[in-house]
Amino acid sequence: MKLVDRWGALALAGIALMATSAHAQIEANLSSLEGDNAKGYLSPLATGLSSGLNSGIFRSGNVPVSGFNFGLEVKALLANFSDESRVYTTAETPGFASTEAPTLIGDTGGVTQSGTGGATVGYPGGFDMDRFAFAAPQLTFGSYMGTRAIVRFISVELGDSDLGDLSLFGIGAQHSISQYFKDLPVDVAAGLMYQKFKLGTDTVKADALAFNVTGSKAFGGAVSFEPYLGLGYDSLKMEAEYENSSLSETLNVDFDRQNDFHLSVGAGLNFPVIRLHAEFTKAAETGFAGGVSFGY
Amino acid sequence: MLRRKIFIAGLLPLLALPLMGESCTKEKLIFLAVGIDTTAGFVASGSTNVLDDTNQIDVKEDLDLTGVLDDNDIAAEEVNSVKVSRVYYRVTVPEAGRTITDGDVTIQRNGVSSPMALVSNFTGDASAATDWIEITDRLGSGAVTMLNTFMAECLTEAKGGAPVQNTTFTYSVTGTSNPVNVGTNFEWELKVSFLVDASQTVEVPEL
């Protein structure tokens, strides 16, 4: 059960995901929770994933109408959790009133509660996390009729039962709107991205869909400064599956679909071949995203 | 030009490193709660209109606390307590229109205690097969205390202390199956789960 430092393995794979290091503990903690309480315990993961997966995808409204271009990028996102998401209210059950308990990101100390006849129930502690960090490689290539494709793919087999596997696959596209309006003062493009995330042996699965319109304008020549504004809509569906040790049964927990407007304000610094960008994000959680891109 | 681009692409994993946040770790205490299945020890079935079934079980053997802790990678030294947590019932073989009323389950630690009410005045619908239904609100405090004391002794043994004596329990199920003037044919089960309080030191990365 004890965790070891796996950051090295994660780095080699090209991904860091804060929550993954807590995976083994997540399964252990979930094992004592039943449906509604498991949902409450994991709820910050849904908002963290929604922000994490759907940020930093689109950094420019400039999509060439034609010609070959590609970029190999590393995206990083930091989402800050609100204080309210550190606790949840447990479900009232026969023999036990509802109470307040830590979520996945809450205090590490668990909560015990006495009920009818002196029965005792326990709600596990969290991992005392203020932030959710996510990094992933991304490949973009185009253009065909003002459209470029975006692909993300990671599969990390960490090789022991503590952590299990982690995988992320994403596919999307960004289409130039500017090509239809010759006099627009800024470059505008609309983007759509679908991503599938999986942690552990089906412990946590999520599907994310992001729609975004990005406007940007580059100032300069070979080296340019490119501020951008993105408006979008994120949708994420998450489910968890785990073995409940009390009931000796596999429980499936379906989370309500998480829908959020997505605002990103950022800027890019474009050099020949290398491009840097950073942005502020307001979505399911507030955070920052950034990235390095290599391409032309 | 092409060679240069390939070279840069090959550097990507290295360039990813500084984007991945701090790799430092920090010791934290995590509280774990683990339920234990005791279904095999608390099975009762009713085939007459008036239930009256008495059986004996070895709770230590059925619970296998050491095995449960091993399965969950918990050392006995990390466990603070093992206590009764929840009680459930489920109908495994249903009978249309059948209900159980005035159900009582008593339990006695042989050679140590007299029979004590574990579940009192239990009422259940046996007309359809069910998932586990919680009836913790029917628990009796005397039986809970007795079982908690027994589990504390088992934990002491698991930590290298004195072996537990008197590990056999007798449980008795009584109640009425309704309607009373019609022959019955159904089965139901009772389950008691326990909470294991444990403290572990784990390494949790932080940004």
Boltz contact constraints between the chains, C-beta under 6 A:
constraints:
  - contact:
      token1: [A, 1]
      token2: [B, 73]
      max_distance: 6.0
  - contact:
      token1: [A, 2]
      token2: [B, 202]
      max_distance: 6.0
  - contact:
      token1: [A, 3]
      token2: [B, 202]
      max_distance: 6.0
  - contact:
      token1: [A, 3]
      token2: [B, 203]
      max_distance: 6.0
  - contact:
      token1: [A, 5]
      token2: [B, 25]
      max_distance: 6.0
  - contact:
      token1: [A, 7]
      token2: [B, 23]
      max_distance: 6.0
  - contact:
      token1: [A, 11]
      token2: [B, 17]
      max_distance: 6.0
  - contact:
      token1: [A, 11]
      token2: [B, 20]
      max_distance: 6.0
  - contact:
      token1: [A, 14]
      token2: [B, 13]
      max_distance: 6.0
  - contact:
      token1: [A, 14]
      token2: [B, 16]
      max_distance: 6.0
  - contact:
      token1: [A, 16]
      token2: [B, 20]
      max_distance: 6.0
  - contact:
      token1: [A, 21]
      token2: [B, 205]
      max_distance: 6.0
  - contact:
      token1: [A, 28]
      token2: [B, 32]
      max_distance: 6.0
  - contact:
      token1: [A, 32]
      token2: [B, 33]
      max_distance: 6.0
  - contact:
      token1: [A, 32]
      token2: [B, 34]
      max_distance: 6.0
  - contact:
      token1: [A, 32]
      token2: [B, 35]
      max_distance: 6.0
  - contact:
      token1: [A, 72]
      token2: [B, 9]
      max_distance: 6.0
  - contact:
      token1: [A, 74]
      token2: [B, 16]
      max_distance: 6.0
  - contact:
      token1: [A, 74]
      token2: [B, 19]
      max_distance: 6.0
  - contact:
      token1: [A, 76]
      token2: [B, 19]
      max_distance: 6.0
  - contact:
      token1: [A, 93]
      token2: [B, 134]
      max_distance: 6.0
  - contact:
      token1: [A, 94]
      token2: [B, 134]
      max_distance: 6.0
  - contact:
      token1: [A, 94]
      token2: [B, 135]
      max_distance: 6.0
  - contact:
      token1: [A, 94]
      token2: [B, 136]
      max_distance: 6.0
  - contact:
      token1: [A, 94]
      token2: [B, 137]
      max_distance: 6.0
  - contact:
      token1: [A, 95]
      token2: [B, 136]
      max_distance: 6.0
  - contact:
      token1: [A, 95]
      token2: [B, 137]
      max_distance: 6.0
  - contact:
      token1: [A, 108]
      token2: [B, 28]
      max_distance: 6.0
  - contact:
      token1: [A, 108]
      token2: [B, 29]
      max_distance: 6.0
  - contact:
      token1: [A, 108]
      token2: [B, 30]
      max_distance: 6.0
  - contact:
      token1: [A, 109]
      token2: [B, 31]
      max_distance: 6.0
  - contact:
      token1: [A, 110]
      token2: [B, 31]
      max_distance: 6.0
  - contact:
      token1: [A, 115]
      token2: [B, 136]
      max_distance: 6.0
  - contact:
      token1: [A, 116]
      token2: [B, 136]
      max_distance: 6.0
  - contact:
      token1: [A, 116]
      token2: [B, 137]
      max_distance: 6.0
  - contact:
      token1: [A, 116]
      token2: [B, 139]
      max_distance: 6.0
  - contact:
      token1: [A, 117]
      token2: [B, 139]
      max_distance: 6.0
  - contact:
      token1: [A, 117]
      token2: [B, 140]
      max_distance: 6.0
  - contact:
      token1: [A, 117]
      token2: [B, 141]
      max_distance: 6.0
  - contact:
      token1: [A, 117]
      token2: [B, 144]
      max_distance: 6.0
  - contact:
      token1: [A, 118]
      token2: [B, 141]
      max_distance: 6.0
  - contact:
      token1: [A, 118]
      token2: [B, 144]
      max_distance: 6.0
  - contact:
      token1: [A, 119]
      token2: [B, 84]
      max_distance: 6.0
  - contact:
      token1: [A, 119]
      token2: [B, 85]
      max_distance: 6.0
  - contact:
      token1: [A, 119]
      token2: [B, 136]
      max_distance: 6.0
  - contact:
      token1: [A, 119]
      token2: [B, 139]
      max_distance: 6.0
  - contact:
      token1: [A, 120]
      token2: [B, 83]
      max_distance: 6.0
  - contact:
      token1: [A, 120]
      token2: [B, 85]
      max_distance: 6.0
  - contact:
      token1: [A, 120]
      token2: [B, 195]
      max_distance: 6.0
  - contact:
      token1: [A, 121]
      token2: [B, 85]
      max_distance: 6.0
  - contact:
      token1: [A, 122]
      token2: [B, 33]
      max_distance: 6.0
  - contact:
      token1: [A, 122]
      token2: [B, 195]
      max_distance: 6.0
  - contact:
      token1: [A, 124]
      token2: [B, 31]
      max_distance: 6.0
  - contact:
      token1: [A, 124]
      token2: [B, 33]
      max_distance: 6.0
  - contact:
      token1: [A, 125]
      token2: [B, 30]
      max_distance: 6.0
  - contact:
      token1: [A, 125]
      token2: [B, 31]
      max_distance: 6.0
  - contact:
      token1: [A, 127]
      token2: [B, 204]
      max_distance: 6.0
  - contact:
      token1: [A, 131]
      token2: [B, 207]
      max_distance: 6.0
  - contact:
      token1: [A, 133]
      token2: [B, 21]
      max_distance: 6.0
  - contact:
      token1: [A, 133]
      token2: [B, 207]
      max_distance: 6.0
  - contact:
      token1: [A, 135]
      token2: [B, 19]
      max_distance: 6.0
  - contact:
      token1: [A, 135]
      token2: [B, 20]
      max_distance: 6.0
  - contact:
      token1: [A, 245]
      token2: [B, 34]
      max_distance: 6.0
  - contact:
      token1: [A, 245]
      token2: [B, 35]
      max_distance: 6.0
  - contact:
      token1: [A, 246]
      token2: [B, 35]
      max_distance: 6.0
  - contact:
      token1: [A, 246]
      token2: [B, 193]
      max_distance: 6.0
  - contact:
      token1: [A, 247]
      token2: [B, 132]
      max_distance: 6.0
  - contact:
      token1: [A, 248]
      token2: [B, 37]
      max_distance: 6.0
  - contact:
      token1: [A, 294]
      token2: [B, 8]
      max_distance: 6.0
